[in-house]
């Protein structure tokens, strides 16, 4: 009998909402869609409120205008890839003007 060991990475990143309109429906949908593509548990936290990043309504419930600090946490086999991808969305301001 063989045992397969899976590495579970836990990644934490500080993110800032820089786009002018904050995390409205479109950016929140991009976060949720991205989070669903990875084999990882992904959360976003704002001032102690932690939500599931895969859930659009949870992300919207964070009520995050421009300038908000969020903490992204990802745990699982693809945590590193997920955190990098979602952080890039924030860095690109969700491709909004």
N, C-alpha and C positions, 0 to 999 in steps of 0.2 A: 504494500500500500504506500502510495506516495502522497506527500503533503505539499500543497502549493502555497507559497508564501506571497501575500500581496502587500506591497508597500502602500501605506496610507499616509499621504503627505497632508500636513495642515499648513496652509498659507494664509497670512493675514496682510492686507494692504490698506493703507490709508488713501482714501479717494476724496477729491473735492469736486463738487458740482460747479462747473465753470460755464456751462451754456446759459445764455441769457434767460431762457424761460424755465430753467430748472428741470426737475424730473417730472415732466408731464407725461401724457399717455404714450407718445411715440418713443421717447428714450426708455421709459419703463418697459415697454414691449420689447425693445431691443435687448435689454438686460435679461428679461424673463426667457426670451427665445434662446439667447446665448447660453444661459444657465442650464437649460433643458438639453443642450447638445453634449454635455460633458458628464462623465461618470464621477460625480463629486456632489457632496452636500454643500450648497453655497448659500450663505446668508449675507445680508447687509444690516448694519447697525447704525442707528442714529440716536445719540444721547440715551443709551441704555435700552432702546427698543430694537430688538433683533427680529428680522423677518426673513422668510424664505425667498430667495432671489428668483426662484422659478415661478413664483406666483405674481402675476401682473398687479392684482389689487393690493397685495401685501407691499410691493415696491411703491405703489402710489400712496399707500397709507403713511409712508414715512414723511410725506409733505416736505419735500426737499427743494427749496428755491435755490437760485444761484448763490454760491458762497457756502453751501452746507458741507460739513465734513461728515463723511461716512466711513465705516470700516467694513471691508469685504473680508469674509472668512470662507475658505474653501477647504474641504477635507475629503480625501478619497484618491483613487488611483490617478485621476486626471486633474487634481486640484491645482497644480502648477499651471497647466495649460489654460484652465478655466479662469484663474485669477489674472493671468497675463492678457487673455482675450478681453475680459470685461474691463480691466484697467485701461486697455487701449481704446475702448468705446468712450470712456470718460475723457481720456487725453485728447481724443479727436472731437470732443464736445458733441458726440453722437451725430457728427456730420451735419450739424445745423449751423446756420449763419448767425 
